Amino acid sequence: MDIREYLREKKEFIDRELLKFLPREPEYGKKLYQAVKYSLTVGGKRLRPILCITACQVVGGDPLSATTPACALEMIHTYSLVHDDLPAMDNDTLRRGHPTTWVKFGEATAVLAGDALLNRAFEILADWNFDCERKVKVISEISKASGMLGMVLGQQCDLDAEGRKDVSLKELLFIHRHKTGRLITASLVSGGITGGGSKEEIEALRRFGDSVGLAFQIIDDVLDVVGEEEKLGKNVGSDAQKGKITFVSFFGVEGARKRAEEEVNKAIESLKVFPKKERIYLEEIARFIVEREY
């Protein structure tokens, strides 16, 4: 199978569906609407929503039924990037090959745009016309992963570690399992729940997500050192400039790549509960994560 073609097709589908979930542009406060739309439509791999709909399919569900949680996850991910880029956080000026939201619209509007995306995500989940029990489980999974014991906690710990030389590998793993990994795992678990997966299947998807999420962050650290800004669509070398300890700091570029490959192998092993024909898409996405150049 051509995983790049699969990812391209699914990305185009998500791009179209995201626009449908935006409300009409209001008469007043148009700047907020424009900032939200800009943040959501200037690019991105759409990895989390693709994992969500793919996981739904892997457990035997209709992937279209996972469209709402998939788009909600992308809104939450985008909000986190808008806030991460702010001067008070990472102070980045380039994202997805375009000026960051705060650069284009100002800091205050960027804060509000992030807030709007987060709340819109849970609004569309609440309005989702779906089995009530499974919907509540999905909302719970996503809220825990993105909240104060998940992604937000990871971001705070990342800020706390900036400029420190005594960051341990244990602490680094904690940071990125929360900041990056939790939402990736929630994407897979949400898709599995939507598709009616069994308890065994959901746990397999959770293990897969934990390993793939870590591999994704490790490769991000590698690309921040050896990647090309044009391909990445964001500033390179920013981790070193901010005094961040990364997986490259601990293992070097090649050692970090090896660690990412080990995590991907663990991820693929966790999928053995699914038939080969069904799990192939997730396996190929996992391999793409360590081979990517952007």
TABELSUL-V500706 format. One record per pair of residues at least 4 apart in sequence whose C-alpha atoms are under 8 Angstrom apart, sorted by sequence separation. I is the first residue (numbers start at 1). GAP is how many residues later the second one is. D is the distance in Angstrom with one decimal. If there is no record, write none. Layout:
# TABELSUL-V500706
i->I gap->GAP d->D
i->I gap->GAP d->D
This chain:
# TABELSUL-V500706
i->2 gap->4 d->6.4
i->3 gap->4 d->6.1
i->4 gap->4 d->6.1
i->5 gap->4 d->6.2
i->6 gap->4 d->6.2
i->7 gap->4 d->5.9
i->8 gap->4 d->6.2
i->9 gap->4 d->6.3
i->10 gap->4 d->6.2
i->11 gap->4 d->6.1
i->12 gap->4 d->6.3
i->13 gap->4 d->6.3
i->14 gap->4 d->6.0
i->15 gap->4 d->6.9
i->16 gap->4 d->7.0
i->17 gap->4 d->6.7
i->18 gap->4 d->6.9
i->26 gap->4 d->6.1
i->29 gap->4 d->7.1
i->30 gap->4 d->6.1
i->31 gap->4 d->6.1
i->32 gap->4 d->6.2
i->33 gap->4 d->6.2
i->34 gap->4 d->5.9
i->35 gap->4 d->6.0
i->36 gap->4 d->6.2
i->37 gap->4 d->6.0
i->38 gap->4 d->5.9
i->46 gap->4 d->6.2
i->47 gap->4 d->6.1
i->48 gap->4 d->6.2
i->49 gap->4 d->6.3
i->50 gap->4 d->6.0
i->51 gap->4 d->5.9
i->52 gap->4 d->6.3
i->53 gap->4 d->6.4
i->54 gap->4 d->6.1
i->55 gap->4 d->6.5
i->56 gap->4 d->6.7
i->57 gap->4 d->4.9
i->61 gap->4 d->7.7
i->62 gap->4 d->7.5
i->63 gap->4 d->7.2
i->66 gap->4 d->6.0
i->67 gap->4 d->6.2
i->68 gap->4 d->6.2
i->69 gap->4 d->6.0
i->70 gap->4 d->6.5
i->71 gap->4 d->6.3
i->72 gap->4 d->6.3
i->73 gap->4 d->6.1
i->74 gap->4 d->6.0
i->75 gap->4 d->6.1
i->76 gap->4 d->6.3
i->77 gap->4 d->6.5
i->78 gap->4 d->6.2
i->79 gap->4 d->6.3
i->80 gap->4 d->5.9
i->81 gap->4 d->6.1
i->82 gap->4 d->6.9
i->85 gap->4 d->6.2
i->86 gap->4 d->6.1
i->87 gap->4 d->3.8
i->94 gap->4 d->5.5
i->95 gap->4 d->6.2
i->99 gap->4 d->6.0
i->100 gap->4 d->6.4
i->101 gap->4 d->5.9
i->102 gap->4 d->4.5
i->103 gap->4 d->7.3
i->105 gap->4 d->6.1
i->106 gap->4 d->6.2
i->107 gap->4 d->6.3
i->108 gap->4 d->6.4
i->109 gap->4 d->5.9
i->110 gap->4 d->6.2
i->111 gap->4 d->6.3
i->112 gap->4 d->6.0
i->113 gap->4 d->6.2
i->114 gap->4 d->6.3
i->115 gap->4 d->6.3
i->116 gap->4 d->5.9
i->117 gap->4 d->6.1
i->118 gap->4 d->6.8
i->119 gap->4 d->6.1
i->120 gap->4 d->6.2
i->121 gap->4 d->6.4
i->122 gap->4 d->6.0
i->123 gap->4 d->6.3
i->124 gap->4 d->5.9
i->130 gap->4 d->7.7
i->131 gap->4 d->6.0
i->132 gap->4 d->6.2
i->133 gap->4 d->6.5
i->134 gap->4 d->6.2
i->135 gap->4 d->6.2
i->136 gap->4 d->6.1
i->137 gap->4 d->6.1
i->138 gap->4 d->6.2
i->139 gap->4 d->6.0
i->140 gap->4 d->6.1
i->141 gap->4 d->6.2
i->142 gap->4 d->6.1
i->143 gap->4 d->5.8
i->144 gap->4 d->7.6
i->145 gap->4 d->7.1
i->146 gap->4 d->5.2
i->147 gap->4 d->6.0
i->148 gap->4 d->5.2
i->149 gap->4 d->5.4
i->150 gap->4 d->6.3
i->151 gap->4 d->6.3
i->152 gap->4 d->6.4
i->153 gap->4 d->6.2
i->154 gap->4 d->6.1
i->155 gap->4 d->6.3
i->156 gap->4 d->6.2
i->157 gap->4 d->6.2
i->158 gap->4 d->6.4
i->167 gap->4 d->6.3
i->168 gap->4 d->6.3
i->169 gap->4 d->6.1
i->170 gap->4 d->6.3
i->171 gap->4 d->6.2
i->172 gap->4 d->6.4
i->173 gap->4 d->5.9
i->174 gap->4 d->6.3
i->175 gap->4 d->5.8
i->176 gap->4 d->5.3
i->177 gap->4 d->4.4
i->178 gap->4 d->5.1
i->179 gap->4 d->7.9
i->180 gap->4 d->6.9
i->181 gap->4 d->6.1
i->182 gap->4 d->6.1
i->183 gap->4 d->6.1
i->184 gap->4 d->6.7
i->185 gap->4 d->6.2
i->186 gap->4 d->5.7
i->187 gap->4 d->6.3
i->188 gap->4 d->6.2
i->189 gap->4 d->6.1
i->190 gap->4 d->6.1
i->191 gap->4 d->6.2
i->192 gap->4 d->6.3
i->193 gap->4 d->5.6
i->197 gap->4 d->5.7
i->198 gap->4 d->6.1
i->199 gap->4 d->6.2
i->200 gap->4 d->6.2
i->201 gap->4 d->6.3
i->202 gap->4 d->6.2
i->203 gap->4 d->6.2
i->204 gap->4 d->6.1
i->205 gap->4 d->6.0
i->206 gap->4 d->6.2
i->207 gap->4 d->6.4
i->208 gap->4 d->6.0
i->209 gap->4 d->5.7
i->210 gap->4 d->6.4
i->211 gap->4 d->6.2
i->212 gap->4 d->6.0
i->213 gap->4 d->6.5
i->214 gap->4 d->6.2
i->215 gap->4 d->6.3
i->216 gap->4 d->6.2
i->217 gap->4 d->6.3
i->218 gap->4 d->6.4
i->219 gap->4 d->6.1
i->220 gap->4 d->6.2
i->221 gap->4 d->6.9
i->222 gap->4 d->6.3
i->223 gap->4 d->4.2
i->227 gap->4 d->7.6
i->228 gap->4 d->6.1
i->229 gap->4 d->5.7
i->230 gap->4 d->7.6
i->237 gap->4 d->6.5
i->238 gap->4 d->6.2
i->239 gap->4 d->6.2
i->240 gap->4 d->5.9
i->245 gap->4 d->5.8
i->246 gap->4 d->6.8
i->247 gap->4 d->6.0
i->248 gap->4 d->4.4
i->251 gap->4 d->4.7
i->252 gap->4 d->5.9
i->253 gap->4 d->6.3
i->254 gap->4 d->6.2
i->255 gap->4 d->6.3
i->256 gap->4 d->6.2
i->257 gap->4 d->6.3
i->258 gap->4 d->6.3
i->259 gap->4 d->6.4
i->260 gap->4 d->6.3
i->261 gap->4 d->6.2
i->262 gap->4 d->6.3
i->263 gap->4 d->6.2
i->264 gap->4 d->6.2
i->265 gap->4 d->6.2
i->266 gap->4 d->6.4
i->267 gap->4 d->7.0
i->268 gap->4 d->7.4
i->272 gap->4 d->7.7
i->274 gap->4 d->6.5
i->275 gap->4 d->6.3
i->276 gap->4 d->6.0
i->279 gap->4 d->6.3
i->280 gap->4 d->6.1
i->281 gap->4 d->6.2
i->282 gap->4 d->6.2
i->283 gap->4 d->6.4
i->284 gap->4 d->6.1
i->285 gap->4 d->6.3
i->286 gap->4 d->7.1
i->287 gap->4 d->6.4
i->288 gap->4 d->5.7
i->25 gap->5 d->6.6
i->56 gap->5 d->5.2
i->57 gap->5 d->5.9
i->84 gap->5 d->5.4
i->85 gap->5 d->5.2
i->86 gap->5 d->5.0
i->87 gap->5 d->7.1
i->94 gap->5 d->4.7
i->95 gap->5 d->5.3
i->99 gap->5 d->6.2
i->101 gap->5 d->7.3
i->102 gap->5 d->4.6
i->105 gap->5 d->6.5
i->130 gap->5 d->6.4
i->144 gap->5 d->6.6
i->145 gap->5 d->4.6
i->146 gap->5 d->4.7
i->147 gap->5 d->5.4
i->148 gap->5 d->5.1
i->149 gap->5 d->8.0
i->167 gap->5 d->6.8
i->176 gap->5 d->6.2
i->177 gap->5 d->6.1
i->178 gap->5 d->7.9
i->192 gap->5 d->5.2
i->197 gap->5 d->6.0
i->222 gap->5 d->7.4
i->223 gap->5 d->7.7
i->227 gap->5 d->6.9
i->229 gap->5 d->5.8
i->239 gap->5 d->5.1
i->240 gap->5 d->7.9
i->245 gap->5 d->7.9
i->247 gap->5 d->7.4
i->248 gap->5 d->5.3
i->251 gap->5 d->5.3
i->274 gap->5 d->5.9
i->56 gap->6 d->6.7
i->57 gap->6 d->5.1
i->83 gap->6 d->7.3
i->84 gap->6 d->5.7
i->85 gap->6 d->5.2
i->86 gap->6 d->6.7
i->93 gap->6 d->5.6
i->94 gap->6 d->5.1
i->101 gap->6 d->8.0
i->102 gap->6 d->7.7
i->144 gap->6 d->6.2
i->145 gap->6 d->6.1
i->146 gap->6 d->6.3
i->147 gap->6 d->7.2
i->161 gap->6 d->6.6
i->229 gap->6 d->5.9
i->239 gap->6 d->7.6
i->250 gap->6 d->7.9
i->26 gap->7 d->7.5
i->56 gap->7 d->5.5
i->84 gap->7 d->7.7
i->85 gap->7 d->4.8
i->93 gap->7 d->5.2
i->102 gap->7 d->7.1
i->128 gap->7 d->7.7
i->229 gap->7 d->5.9
i->239 gap->7 d->7.6
i->248 gap->7 d->7.5
i->25 gap->8 d->6.1
i->85 gap->8 d->7.1
i->92 gap->8 d->7.0
i->102 gap->8 d->4.9
i->228 gap->8 d->7.3
i->248 gap->8 d->5.7
i->271 gap->8 d->6.6
i->54 gap->9 d->6.6
i->101 gap->9 d->5.7
i->102 gap->9 d->8.0
i->192 gap->9 d->7.5
i->193 gap->9 d->7.0
i->227 gap->9 d->7.0
i->247 gap->9 d->5.9
i->53 gap->10 d->4.9
i->56 gap->10 d->6.7
i->93 gap->10 d->6.4
i->125 gap->10 d->7.6
i->192 gap->10 d->5.8
i->53 gap->11 d->7.2
i->224 gap->11 d->8.0
i->225 gap->11 d->6.7
i->224 gap->12 d->4.9
i->225 gap->12 d->5.7
i->53 gap->13 d->5.4
i->189 gap->13 d->5.9
i->192 gap->13 d->7.3
i->223 gap->13 d->7.6
i->224 gap->13 d->5.3
i->52 gap->14 d->6.8
i->53 gap->14 d->6.9
i->125 gap->14 d->6.9
i->189 gap->14 d->8.0
i->224 gap->14 d->7.1
i->268 gap->14 d->8.0
i->22 gap->15 d->7.8
i->85 gap->15 d->6.8
i->224 gap->15 d->7.0
i->268 gap->15 d->5.7
i->85 gap->16 d->8.0
i->86 gap->16 d->6.3
i->189 gap->16 d->6.0
i->52 gap->17 d->7.6
i->53 gap->17 d->6.6
i->85 gap->17 d->7.6
i->122 gap->17 d->7.6
i->158 gap->17 d->6.0
i->188 gap->17 d->6.0
i->189 gap->17 d->6.0
i->49 gap->18 d->7.9
i->52 gap->18 d->5.6
i->82 gap->18 d->7.2
i->157 gap->18 d->5.9
i->188 gap->18 d->6.9
i->221 gap->18 d->8.0
i->268 gap->18 d->7.4
i->82 gap->19 d->6.2
i->267 gap->19 d->7.5
i->49 gap->20 d->7.7
i->50 gap->20 d->7.2
i->82 gap->20 d->7.5
i->87 gap->20 d->7.9
i->154 gap->20 d->7.4
i->155 gap->20 d->7.3
i->185 gap->20 d->7.6
i->186 gap->20 d->7.7
i->49 gap->21 d->4.0
i->86 gap->21 d->6.8
i->154 gap->21 d->4.7
i->158 gap->21 d->7.9
i->185 gap->21 d->5.7
i->188 gap->21 d->6.5
i->18 gap->22 d->7.9
i->48 gap->22 d->7.1
i->49 gap->22 d->6.2
i->153 gap->22 d->8.0
i->154 gap->22 d->6.5
i->185 gap->22 d->8.0
i->264 gap->22 d->6.0
i->154 gap->23 d->7.6
i->155 gap->23 d->7.9
i->185 gap->23 d->7.6
i->186 gap->23 d->7.7
i->264 gap->23 d->6.8
i->49 gap->24 d->6.2
i->86 gap->24 d->7.8
i->154 gap->24 d->4.6
i->155 gap->24 d->5.4
i->185 gap->24 d->4.1
i->48 gap->25 d->6.6
i->49 gap->25 d->6.1
i->153 gap->25 d->6.8
i->154 gap->25 d->4.0
i->184 gap->25 d->6.0
i->185 gap->25 d->5.8
i->221 gap->25 d->6.2
i->222 gap->25 d->7.8
i->15 gap->26 d->7.2
i->48 gap->26 d->6.5
i->152 gap->26 d->7.8
i->153 gap->26 d->7.0
i->154 gap->26 d->7.7
i->184 gap->26 d->7.7
i->221 gap->26 d->6.4
i->222 gap->26 d->6.3
i->264 gap->26 d->7.7
i->83 gap->27 d->7.2
i->151 gap->27 d->5.0
i->152 gap->27 d->6.7
i->221 gap->27 d->6.4
i->46 gap->28 d->6.8
i->82 gap->28 d->6.5
i->83 gap->28 d->6.4
i->150 gap->28 d->5.0
i->151 gap->28 d->4.2
i->181 gap->28 d->7.2
i->182 gap->28 d->7.4
i->184 gap->28 d->7.9
i->185 gap->28 d->6.9
i->82 gap->29 d->7.5
i->149 gap->29 d->7.8
i->150 gap->29 d->6.8
i->151 gap->29 d->6.6
i->181 gap->29 d->6.1
i->184 gap->29 d->5.8
i->218 gap->29 d->6.0
i->261 gap->29 d->6.6
i->151 gap->30 d->7.9
i->218 gap->30 d->7.8
i->260 gap->30 d->6.5
i->82 gap->31 d->7.8
i->83 gap->31 d->6.3
i->151 gap->31 d->6.3
i->181 gap->31 d->7.8
i->182 gap->31 d->7.5
i->222 gap->31 d->5.9
i->14 gap->32 d->7.3
i->82 gap->32 d->5.9
i->150 gap->32 d->6.0
i->151 gap->32 d->6.8
i->181 gap->32 d->4.2
i->145 gap->33 d->7.8
i->150 gap->33 d->7.9
i->177 gap->33 d->7.2
i->180 gap->33 d->6.3
i->181 gap->33 d->5.9
i->257 gap->33 d->7.4
i->11 gap->34 d->6.9
i->79 gap->34 d->7.4
i->80 gap->34 d->7.0
i->180 gap->34 d->7.5
i->222 gap->34 d->7.1
i->11 gap->35 d->5.8
i->14 gap->35 d->7.3
i->40 gap->35 d->7.1
i->79 gap->35 d->4.2
i->222 gap->35 d->7.4
i->14 gap->36 d->7.9
i->78 gap->36 d->7.6
i->79 gap->36 d->7.0
i->146 gap->36 d->7.2
i->177 gap->36 d->7.0
i->181 gap->36 d->7.9
i->145 gap->37 d->5.1
i->146 gap->37 d->6.2
i->177 gap->37 d->6.2
i->180 gap->37 d->6.7
i->219 gap->37 d->7.5
i->40 gap->38 d->6.4
i->79 gap->38 d->5.6
i->145 gap->38 d->5.4
i->176 gap->38 d->6.8
i->218 gap->38 d->6.4
i->219 gap->38 d->6.7
i->11 gap->39 d->7.2
i->39 gap->39 d->6.8
i->78 gap->39 d->7.5
i->79 gap->39 d->6.1
i->218 gap->39 d->7.3
i->10 gap->40 d->6.3
i->76 gap->41 d->6.4
i->142 gap->41 d->7.2
i->145 gap->41 d->6.2
i->173 gap->41 d->8.0
i->176 gap->41 d->6.8
i->218 gap->41 d->7.8
i->219 gap->41 d->6.8
i->75 gap->42 d->5.5
i->76 gap->42 d->5.2
i->218 gap->42 d->6.0
i->7 gap->43 d->7.4
i->39 gap->43 d->7.2
i->75 gap->43 d->6.4
i->142 gap->44 d->5.7
i->215 gap->44 d->7.6
i->216 gap->44 d->7.5
i->75 gap->45 d->7.7
i->76 gap->45 d->6.4
i->141 gap->45 d->6.1
i->142 gap->45 d->7.6
i->215 gap->45 d->4.4
i->75 gap->46 d->5.8
i->214 gap->46 d->7.4
i->215 gap->46 d->7.2
i->72 gap->48 d->7.7
i->73 gap->48 d->7.1
i->141 gap->48 d->7.7
i->142 gap->48 d->7.4
i->215 gap->48 d->5.8
i->72 gap->49 d->4.3
i->141 gap->49 d->6.9
i->214 gap->49 d->7.1
i->215 gap->49 d->6.5
i->17 gap->50 d->7.7
i->21 gap->50 d->8.0
i->71 gap->50 d->7.6
i->72 gap->50 d->6.9
i->138 gap->51 d->8.0
i->212 gap->51 d->6.5
i->44 gap->52 d->6.0
i->72 gap->52 d->7.0
i->138 gap->52 d->5.2
i->211 gap->52 d->5.1
i->212 gap->52 d->5.9
i->14 gap->53 d->7.9
i->18 gap->53 d->5.9
i->43 gap->53 d->5.6
i->72 gap->53 d->6.9
i->137 gap->53 d->8.0
i->211 gap->53 d->6.3
i->17 gap->54 d->7.3
i->42 gap->54 d->6.7
i->43 gap->54 d->7.9
i->138 gap->55 d->6.8
i->211 gap->55 d->6.6
i->212 gap->55 d->6.1
i->14 gap->56 d->7.9
i->42 gap->56 d->7.1
i->68 gap->56 d->6.9
i->69 gap->56 d->6.5
i->137 gap->56 d->7.5
i->138 gap->56 d->7.4
i->211 gap->56 d->5.3
i->14 gap->57 d->6.9
i->68 gap->57 d->6.6
i->210 gap->57 d->7.8
i->208 gap->58 d->7.5
i->209 gap->58 d->7.2
i->134 gap->59 d->6.3
i->135 gap->59 d->7.5
i->208 gap->59 d->4.3
i->68 gap->60 d->6.8
i->134 gap->60 d->6.3
i->207 gap->60 d->6.7
i->208 gap->60 d->6.9
i->39 gap->61 d->8.0
i->232 gap->61 d->7.3
i->233 gap->61 d->7.8
i->39 gap->62 d->6.3
i->208 gap->62 d->5.8
i->231 gap->62 d->7.0
i->232 gap->62 d->4.4
i->38 gap->63 d->7.6
i->207 gap->63 d->6.4
i->208 gap->63 d->7.0
i->231 gap->63 d->5.5
i->205 gap->65 d->7.6
i->228 gap->65 d->8.0
i->35 gap->66 d->6.7
i->204 gap->66 d->5.5
i->205 gap->66 d->7.2
i->227 gap->66 d->6.7
i->204 gap->67 d->6.1
i->227 gap->67 d->7.4
i->69 gap->69 d->7.7
i->73 gap->69 d->7.6
i->204 gap->69 d->7.2
i->35 gap->70 d->6.6
i->76 gap->70 d->7.6
i->89 gap->70 d->7.4
i->219 gap->70 d->7.6
i->223 gap->70 d->7.2
i->219 gap->71 d->6.2
i->223 gap->71 d->7.4
i->201 gap->72 d->6.8
i->172 gap->73 d->7.7
i->200 gap->73 d->7.9
i->201 gap->73 d->7.7
i->216 gap->73 d->5.9
i->31 gap->74 d->7.7
i->35 gap->74 d->7.3
i->172 gap->74 d->7.3
i->212 gap->74 d->6.3
i->215 gap->74 d->7.3
i->216 gap->74 d->7.0
i->35 gap->75 d->7.0
i->172 gap->75 d->7.9
i->215 gap->75 d->6.9
i->32 gap->77 d->6.2
i->36 gap->77 d->5.1
i->212 gap->77 d->7.8
i->31 gap->78 d->7.6
i->35 gap->78 d->6.0
i->36 gap->78 d->7.5
i->167 gap->78 d->6.8
i->163 gap->79 d->6.6
i->164 gap->79 d->7.2
i->32 gap->80 d->7.1
i->33 gap->80 d->7.7
i->36 gap->80 d->7.4
i->162 gap->80 d->6.7
i->163 gap->80 d->4.4
i->164 gap->80 d->7.5
i->165 gap->80 d->7.4
i->32 gap->81 d->6.0
i->36 gap->81 d->6.8
i->162 gap->81 d->5.8
i->163 gap->81 d->5.9
i->164 gap->81 d->7.7
i->169 gap->81 d->7.6
i->162 gap->82 d->5.1
i->163 gap->82 d->7.9
i->161 gap->83 d->7.1
i->162 gap->83 d->7.4
i->161 gap->84 d->7.7
i->21 gap->103 d->7.4
i->77 gap->106 d->7.8
i->73 gap->110 d->7.8
i->73 gap->114 d->6.9
i->70 gap->117 d->7.2
i->69 gap->121 d->7.2
i->70 gap->121 d->7.9
i->69 gap->122 d->7.7
i->66 gap->125 d->6.1
i->66 gap->128 d->6.2
i->65 gap->129 d->7.1
i->66 gap->129 d->7.6
i->65 gap->130 d->7.7
i->56 gap->132 d->7.9
i->63 gap->132 d->7.6
i->51 gap->133 d->7.8
i->55 gap->133 d->5.5
i->59 gap->133 d->6.1
i->61 gap->133 d->7.3
i->62 gap->133 d->6.6
i->97 gap->133 d->7.2
i->54 gap->134 d->7.9
i->55 gap->134 d->7.5
i->56 gap->134 d->8.0
i->57 gap->134 d->8.0
i->58 gap->134 d->7.7
i->61 gap->134 d->3.9
i->48 gap->135 d->7.6
i->52 gap->135 d->4.7
i->56 gap->135 d->4.3
i->60 gap->135 d->6.3
i->61 gap->135 d->6.5
i->97 gap->135 d->7.4
i->98 gap->135 d->7.1
i->48 gap->136 d->5.8
i->51 gap->136 d->6.1
i->52 gap->136 d->4.9
i->55 gap->136 d->4.9
i->56 gap->136 d->4.8
i->59 gap->136 d->6.0
i->60 gap->136 d->7.6
i->61 gap->136 d->8.0
i->96 gap->136 d->7.1
i->97 gap->136 d->3.7
i->98 gap->136 d->8.0
i->51 gap->137 d->5.6
i->52 gap->137 d->7.5
i->54 gap->137 d->7.2
i->55 gap->137 d->5.3
i->56 gap->137 d->7.4
i->59 gap->137 d->6.9
i->60 gap->137 d->7.5
i->96 gap->137 d->4.4
i->97 gap->137 d->5.9
i->49 gap->138 d->6.7
i->52 gap->138 d->6.3
i->53 gap->138 d->5.7
i->56 gap->138 d->6.2
i->57 gap->138 d->6.8
i->59 gap->138 d->5.1
i->95 gap->138 d->5.8
i->96 gap->138 d->6.0
i->48 gap->139 d->5.6
i->52 gap->139 d->4.3
i->56 gap->139 d->4.5
i->59 gap->139 d->8.0
i->94 gap->139 d->7.0
i->95 gap->139 d->4.8
i->48 gap->140 d->7.9
i->51 gap->140 d->7.5
i->52 gap->140 d->7.5
i->55 gap->140 d->7.8
i->56 gap->140 d->7.8
i->94 gap->140 d->4.9
i->95 gap->140 d->7.7
i->56 gap->141 d->7.9
i->94 gap->141 d->6.1
i->59 gap->142 d->7.1
i->93 gap->142 d->7.7
i->92 gap->143 d->7.4
i->55 gap->150 d->7.5
i->59 gap->215 d->7.7
i->58 gap->216 d->7.4
i->58 gap->220 d->5.2
i->57 gap->221 d->7.8
i->58 gap->221 d->6.1
i->54 gap->227 d->7.2
i->55 gap->227 d->7.6
i->54 gap->228 d->7.1
i->51 gap->231 d->7.6
i->3 gap->278 d->7.4
i->3 gap->281 d->6.2
i->3 gap->282 d->6.9
i->3 gap->285 d->7.7
